[in-house]
Amino acid sequence: MRDNVRTLLFAAILAACCSFALVLASHYTEPHRRQNEEADRVRNLLFVLEVPLPQDANAETLTRISKTSLREGTLGGEPIFEYFPDMPPTGTPDAVAIPFSGPGVWGQIHGILALESDLVTIRGVRFYKHEETPGLGGEIGTAWFQEQFAGKKLVSASGTAEFRVAGRAETNAQNTVDGITGATMTSLRVQDMLTSLAKYLSEQRHATAK
């Protein structure tokens, strides 16, 4: 009986010590984790806008470049980042980046969409954080999938604000890219997010034109 009590007591003390160690480690590593996440976000933001970056730029360098090349603003109340190759900024930005997120199959998909100054033509896109299945939906984070967006438009040939992630037979359209084989649901979720962005930007352009 005493042996059982000692075993349980030892297990309880060990569990408490492990829990305390995990909490302590989490507390001290949290600032570093946040810094790394912010550096990753800035890196993706600069990359998708095609801002020239030094090779192997560290977090401090990325932050400095973002502060001297980008101007944070809003479009219809939503945050955007305007890229000006020459500072201080004057006139129309060279490109605009719009952070976005939406539900994927297994969790939130976070991305950044870069548009030319017309807010219609895509300069680039990055899906930098997601929980999609590796080898299937997770392909949204690969170069081959993301690179095909460059030069595409957020409107159809008829002027309808929409974007499609479809089969290979339909990718000649100006607002369509190849879907991912075996990951139809992820492709549709990406399509829904970009179509929502297309419609939102169309509304903002019409509101500005009035």
C-alpha positions as CSV (number, residue, x, y, z in Angstrom):
1,M,0.0,0.0,0.0
2,R,2.8,2.4,1.0
3,D,4.7,1.6,-2.2
4,N,1.6,2.5,-4.3
5,V,1.2,5.8,-2.4
6,R,4.9,6.7,-3.0
7,T,4.6,5.8,-6.7
8,L,1.5,8.0,-7.1
9,L,3.2,10.9,-5.1
10,F,6.3,10.6,-7.2
11,A,4.3,10.7,-10.4
12,A,2.3,13.7,-9.2
13,I,5.5,15.6,-8.3
14,L,7.1,14.7,-11.6
15,A,4.0,15.8,-13.5
16,A,3.9,19.1,-11.6
17,C,7.6,19.8,-12.3
18,C,7.3,19.0,-16.0
19,S,4.2,21.3,-16.3
20,F,6.1,24.1,-14.5
21,A,9.1,23.6,-16.8
22,L,6.8,23.8,-19.9
23,V,5.1,26.9,-18.7
24,L,8.4,28.6,-17.9
25,A,9.9,27.6,-21.3
26,S,6.8,28.9,-23.1
27,H,6.9,32.2,-21.2
28,Y,10.5,32.8,-22.1
29,T,10.3,31.7,-25.7
30,E,7.0,33.5,-26.5
31,P,8.7,36.8,-27.4
32,H,11.2,35.0,-29.7
33,R,8.3,33.1,-31.3
34,R,6.4,36.3,-32.0
35,Q,9.5,37.9,-33.4
36,N,10.1,35.0,-35.8
37,E,6.5,35.0,-36.9
38,E,6.6,38.7,-37.6
39,A,9.9,38.3,-39.5
40,D,8.3,35.6,-41.6
41,R,5.3,37.7,-42.3
42,V,7.5,40.7,-43.4
43,R,9.7,38.4,-45.5
44,N,6.6,37.1,-47.4
45,L,5.2,40.6,-47.7
46,L,8.4,41.9,-49.3
47,F,8.9,38.8,-51.5
48,V,5.4,38.9,-53.0
49,L,5.8,42.6,-53.8
50,E,9.1,41.8,-55.5
51,V,11.0,44.3,-53.3
52,P,14.8,43.8,-53.8
53,L,16.3,42.0,-50.8
54,P,19.9,41.2,-49.9
55,Q,20.7,37.5,-49.9
56,D,20.2,35.9,-46.4
57,A,18.7,39.1,-45.0
58,N,18.1,38.8,-41.3
59,A,15.0,40.0,-39.3
60,E,16.5,43.4,-38.6
61,T,17.3,44.0,-42.2
62,L,13.8,42.9,-43.3
63,T,12.2,45.3,-40.9
64,R,14.4,48.2,-42.0
65,I,13.6,47.6,-45.7
66,S,9.8,47.3,-45.0
67,K,9.9,50.6,-43.1
68,T,11.7,52.4,-45.9
69,S,9.9,50.8,-48.9
70,L,6.3,50.2,-47.7
71,R,3.5,52.5,-46.5
72,E,0.7,50.9,-44.5
73,G,-2.7,52.2,-45.3
74,T,-6.3,51.1,-45.6
75,L,-8.7,50.3,-48.4
76,G,-12.3,50.4,-47.3
77,G,-11.2,50.0,-43.8
78,E,-9.0,46.9,-44.5
79,P,-5.2,47.1,-44.1
80,I,-3.0,47.2,-47.2
81,F,0.6,47.8,-47.9
82,E,1.7,50.1,-50.7
83,Y,5.1,49.6,-52.2
84,F,7.1,52.7,-53.4
85,P,10.5,51.9,-54.9
86,D,11.6,55.5,-54.1
87,M,10.9,57.1,-50.7
88,P,9.4,59.4,-49.5
89,P,6.3,58.0,-51.3
90,T,4.8,60.2,-54.0
91,G,2.0,59.5,-56.5
92,T,0.7,56.0,-57.2
93,P,2.3,53.0,-55.5
94,D,4.2,50.6,-57.7
95,A,2.2,47.7,-56.2
96,V,-0.2,47.0,-53.3
97,A,-0.2,44.0,-51.0
98,I,-3.3,42.8,-49.2
99,P,-3.2,40.2,-46.4
100,F,-6.0,37.8,-46.3
101,S,-7.2,34.6,-44.6
102,G,-10.0,32.1,-44.7
103,P,-11.0,28.6,-43.8
104,G,-9.1,25.8,-45.4
105,V,-9.9,22.1,-45.0
106,W,-8.2,21.6,-41.7
107,G,-7.6,25.2,-40.4
108,Q,-7.1,28.8,-41.4
109,I,-5.2,29.6,-44.6
110,H,-3.2,32.9,-44.3
111,G,-1.8,34.6,-47.4
112,I,-0.7,37.8,-49.0
113,L,-1.9,38.9,-52.4
114,A,0.2,41.5,-54.3
115,L,-1.5,43.5,-57.1
116,E,-0.3,46.0,-59.6
117,S,-1.4,49.6,-59.2
118,D,-4.6,48.8,-61.2
119,L,-5.7,46.6,-58.3
120,V,-6.7,43.9,-60.8
121,T,-3.6,42.3,-62.2
122,I,-1.8,39.9,-59.8
123,R,1.9,40.5,-59.2
124,G,2.2,37.5,-56.9
125,V,0.7,35.5,-54.0
126,R,2.0,33.7,-51.0
127,F,0.1,31.2,-48.9
128,Y,2.5,31.3,-46.0
129,K,0.6,29.7,-43.1
130,H,-1.9,26.8,-43.4
131,E,-2.7,23.3,-42.0
132,E,-3.5,21.6,-45.3
133,T,-2.5,18.0,-45.9
134,P,1.2,17.7,-47.0
135,G,1.5,16.5,-50.6
136,L,-2.2,17.4,-51.3
137,G,-3.7,20.7,-50.2
138,G,-0.4,21.6,-48.7
139,E,0.8,22.2,-52.3
140,I,-0.7,25.7,-52.1
141,G,2.6,26.7,-50.3
142,T,4.8,25.4,-53.1
143,A,6.5,27.5,-55.8
144,W,4.8,25.8,-58.8
145,F,1.3,26.6,-57.5
146,Q,2.0,30.2,-56.4
147,E,4.0,31.2,-59.5
148,Q,1.1,30.6,-61.9
149,F,-0.8,33.5,-60.4
150,A,1.6,36.1,-61.6
151,G,0.0,38.1,-64.5
152,K,-3.5,36.7,-63.9
153,K,-6.4,39.0,-63.2
154,L,-9.1,39.2,-60.6
155,V,-11.8,39.7,-63.3
156,S,-13.0,37.5,-66.1
157,A,-12.7,38.5,-69.8
158,S,-16.3,39.8,-69.5
159,G,-15.4,42.0,-66.6
160,T,-16.9,39.9,-63.8
161,A,-15.1,40.1,-60.5
162,E,-14.1,36.5,-59.8
163,F,-11.2,34.1,-59.7
164,R,-11.1,30.4,-60.4
165,V,-8.8,27.6,-59.3
166,A,-9.9,24.9,-61.7
167,G,-8.8,21.9,-63.8
168,R,-5.9,22.2,-66.3
169,A,-8.2,22.3,-69.3
170,E,-9.6,25.7,-68.2
171,T,-6.4,27.6,-67.3
172,N,-6.2,29.7,-70.5
173,A,-8.7,32.1,-68.9
174,Q,-7.1,35.3,-67.6
175,N,-8.6,34.7,-64.1
176,T,-8.0,31.0,-63.8
177,V,-5.0,28.8,-62.5
178,D,-4.5,25.1,-62.3
179,G,-6.1,23.4,-59.3
180,I,-4.3,20.8,-57.2
181,T,-4.9,17.2,-58.2
182,G,-6.5,15.3,-55.3
183,A,-7.1,18.5,-53.3
184,T,-10.3,19.7,-54.8
185,M,-11.6,21.1,-51.5
186,T,-8.5,23.1,-50.8
187,S,-8.5,24.5,-54.4
188,L,-12.1,25.6,-53.9
189,R,-11.3,27.2,-50.6
190,V,-8.6,29.2,-52.2
191,Q,-10.9,30.1,-55.1
192,D,-13.6,31.3,-52.6
193,M,-11.1,33.6,-50.8
194,L,-9.7,35.2,-54.0
195,T,-13.2,35.6,-55.5
196,S,-14.3,37.4,-52.3
197,L,-11.2,39.6,-52.6
198,A,-12.0,40.3,-56.2
199,K,-15.6,41.4,-55.4
200,Y,-14.4,43.5,-52.5
201,L,-11.8,45.3,-54.6
202,S,-14.4,45.8,-57.4
203,E,-16.8,47.4,-54.9
204,Q,-14.0,49.7,-53.7
205,R,-13.0,50.8,-57.2
206,H,-16.6,51.6,-58.0
207,A,-17.0,53.5,-54.8
208,T,-13.9,55.6,-55.5
209,A,-15.0,56.3,-59.0
210,K,-18.3,57.9,-57.8
